[in-house]
Amino acid sequence: MPDVLNDVIDLIKDSWNGGNVDNYAIQRNVIVDKIINMKRADFLSPALDYILVYSESYITEANAIGRHTKKTTDDVAIDIRSMTSREHATKVVNEVERIMDANIINPTENYDEILITRMLDLSDKSKGLYRYVITVRVTNHNKIRGS
């Protein structure tokens, strides 16, 4: 069974262009992982940016194509955290948005569509934390039942 979180992480890692983000490189300057794998999500190193993903919801519904397939929809949160500056954090957000927009159709072999549905600014100036949460809807229109 495909893991939508791993697919979103791989999409970000494989499509990342550090030149758009002050030459920040994945795994050297930017940690991309499931939030559940973080020991403490509230502990941030000021030298790193974090892109943490987690599932918000999963919906499955009957498909008009027939009884043997179904439509599945996963809403995935992409939680971007930086302590560098608002300008830098905005570059990270823009890079993630660029990646999602460039891969709207067939973003991975397991899904048919990925679309940004919401973006929140949850920055806390008193803590020097620049945080944005982007929600993407990942859809498979013809998933075989039982798979």
PEJODA-V826288 format. One record per residue. SS is DSSP state (~ for helix, > for strand, _ for the rest). PSI is psi in whole degrees, -180 to 180 (none if undefined). D_CENTER is the distance of its C-alpha to the mean C-alpha in Angstrom with 2 decimals. Layout:
# PEJODA-V826288
SS,PSI,D_CENTER
SS,PSI,D_CENTER
This chain:
# PEJODA-V826288
_,129,19.10
_,148,15.65
_,109,12.83
~,-34,9.77
~,-45,7.71
~,-39,9.61
~,-41,9.17
~,-42,5.43
~,-48,6.47
~,-39,9.56
~,-44,8.50
~,-48,7.20
~,-43,10.33
~,-25,12.60
~,-3,12.10
_,133,12.09
_,99,15.29
~,-25,16.58
~,-24,19.35
~,-10,17.25
_,60,16.46
_,33,19.93
_,30,19.91
_,131,17.38
_,146,16.67
>,138,14.00
_,-17,15.62
_,-46,18.50
_,-18,17.13
>,122,13.39
>,123,12.30
>,117,8.99
>,170,9.44
>,141,9.45
~,-29,10.97
~,-22,13.94
~,-8,14.86
_,136,15.50
_,-43,19.19
_,109,18.94
_,-19,15.80
_,-4,18.28
_,115,19.80
_,138,18.47
_,127,20.26
_,-18,21.13
_,-7,20.97
_,155,17.28
>,152,13.93
>,134,11.20
>,104,7.42
>,133,7.29
>,147,5.42
>,159,8.01
>,134,9.60
>,-39,11.27
>,161,13.59
>,127,14.98
>,135,17.70
>,140,20.20
>,159,23.08
>,146,26.11
_,135,25.91
_,-15,28.77
_,-29,29.05
_,174,30.78
_,-19,31.05
_,-5,29.57
>,163,26.07
>,162,23.55
>,128,20.50
>,142,17.39
>,124,14.50
>,128,11.45
>,121,9.69
>,130,6.35
>,134,5.80
>,104,3.65
>,110,7.20
>,125,8.76
>,133,12.35
>,147,15.27
_,12,19.00
_,-66,20.16
_,162,20.66
~,-40,19.31
~,-45,19.89
~,-45,17.87
~,-37,14.90
~,-36,15.13
~,-39,15.07
~,-46,11.77
~,-46,10.35
~,-36,12.37
~,-43,11.21
~,-42,7.48
~,-41,9.22
~,-44,11.69
~,-46,9.59
~,-44,8.29
~,-34,11.92
~,-15,13.52
_,33,12.19
_,-47,12.88
>,130,15.58
>,59,15.42
>,-30,12.02
>,173,13.14
_,-16,16.53
_,-12,15.60
>,153,14.18
>,-24,15.86
>,144,13.51
>,133,10.06
>,132,10.54
>,128,9.40
>,-19,11.68
>,148,11.66
>,127,11.32
>,142,13.23
>,110,15.06
_,28,15.94
_,148,17.69
>,98,20.86
~,-32,23.43
~,-26,25.85
~,-5,23.66
_,27,22.50
>,124,18.84
>,112,16.57
>,131,13.53
>,141,11.18
>,120,8.83
>,129,7.01
>,128,7.26
>,143,6.79
>,120,9.74
>,122,10.08
>,140,13.85
>,112,16.58
>,-24,19.84
>,55,22.34
>,132,21.44
>,132,24.73
_,139,25.88
_,-1,26.12
_,none,23.40
